[in-house]
Amino acid sequence: MTFLVVTATVLYVLGMGLVFGGTAALSFAAAPITFRTLPPAKAGLVFGRVLAVFDAMAASASLVAVIAAMLLIFDRASPRAVAAAVAAMAIRIVVLVVRRSIAPRMAALKPPQTEEEARTWDPEKKREFDLLHAKYVRL
């Protein structure tokens, strides 16, 4: 193996690992604990900030994975390298859709930050927020 292949492979694994590992950690550990421990409005505020940081990390990591996969194709256009590139690009697209489309629309709905705001939040905004949240989670 050449230095290029080893470096690209390590970068690809690190990038994809951060995206998938971070998603799993947030989904199965951080979110449930945050929403069980804090009142809903506070939990949403805290977890929203965590998600913003993770989204930025995932955007960078997915870009690193795409570049690494392209380097693997540059070295040798094998089916494995092409499959890695397709997977990295698919993840990159999902991350960009979430960051540039769904997350800003959710933030614009001004989710409640206090219990009082939660009680008086416009039901139509809540319904739209919940639909966007479900799409965010599916992606």
N, C-alpha and C positions, 0 to 999 in steps of 0.2 A: 504494500500500500504506500502511496505517495503521501507527502506531508499535506498536500492539498486535500486529498480524500479524507485523511484522518481529521483534519481541521474542520472540513465541511460537515463530516458526520457528527462530530462533537457539537458543533454549533446547531445543527439540525435537531439533534436529540435534546439539547438544552432548551431551544426555542419551543419545540412541540411539548416538551415535558413541563415547561412553565405554564403554557396555555392549558393543557389538560390537567396537570396536577393542581394548579391554582383554581381552576373551575371546580374540580372535585372537592378541594379543601373548603372553598366558599360554600358550595352547595350542601355538602354533607356535614360540615362542622361549624363554620363561622355563622352562616345564616340561621340554622336552627337554634344555636346557643344564644345568639343576639336577640332573636325574636321571642325566645322563651324567657330571657332574663329581664329585658327592658320593656317598658310600656311601648305599644305599637308605634306611636309617633316618634319617640326617641330612638327606637330600634331602626326605623326607616331612615332617620337622619344619620345615624352612625353607619349603618350598612351602606347607605347611598354614597357616603364618602369613601368607604372601603372599596366599593365597586368602581368608583371613578379612578382610584389609584390602580386597581387591578386592570381596568380597561386600557389604561395607558401602558401598563407593563405588557399586557397581552398584544397590543398593537406593535410594540417594539419587538417582542419575542416572535410573533408571527412573521414579521418582516425579515428577521434574522433567519428564520427557518426557510423562507422562500429563497433568500439569497444563497443560503447553504445548499439547498436543493439544486439551484441553478449551477452552482459550482460543481456539484456531482455530475450533472448532465454535461457540463463543459469538459470534465475529465473523461467521461465515458457515458454515452447516451444509452444506458441499459434500461430495460423495463423497470427495474427496481428504482433507478434514479428518477425516471419519469413518474412513477407512482408516488414517490416521495414529493416531487414537485407539485403534482396535482393535489395531493393531500394538504400540503402547506398552503397552496394558493386558495383552496377551499376554506381552510381555517382563517386565512387572512381576510377573505371576502366577508365571512360571517362576523369577524371582529370589527371590520370597518362598517358594516351595516348596523351593528349594535351601537358602535361609538358615534357614528355620524347621523344616524337616522332615528333610532329608537330612544336612546338615552337622552338626547336633547329634548325630544318631544315629551318624555316623562318629566324632565326637570321643569319644562315650561308650564306644566300643569300645576306647579307649586304644591307638591305634596305637603301635608300638615307636618309641622315641627313641634306642636304642642298638643296636649289632649283637647284643649278648647278648639283649636283649629281643626282637629280631627272631627269633632262633633258638628262643626259648622261648614265643613268642606262641601262644596257643590257636588251633589250626587252624580251629575253628568260628568264632571271632571274625574270623580272617583272611578266611575265606570270605564272611562277612556283610559285612565291610568292603569286600572286592573287588566284591561285588554292588552295594553302595551307591555305590561309586566309579564303577562303570560307568553307573549311573543318573544320577549327578551329571554325568558327562561327556556323556551323551546329551542331557540337558536343556540 
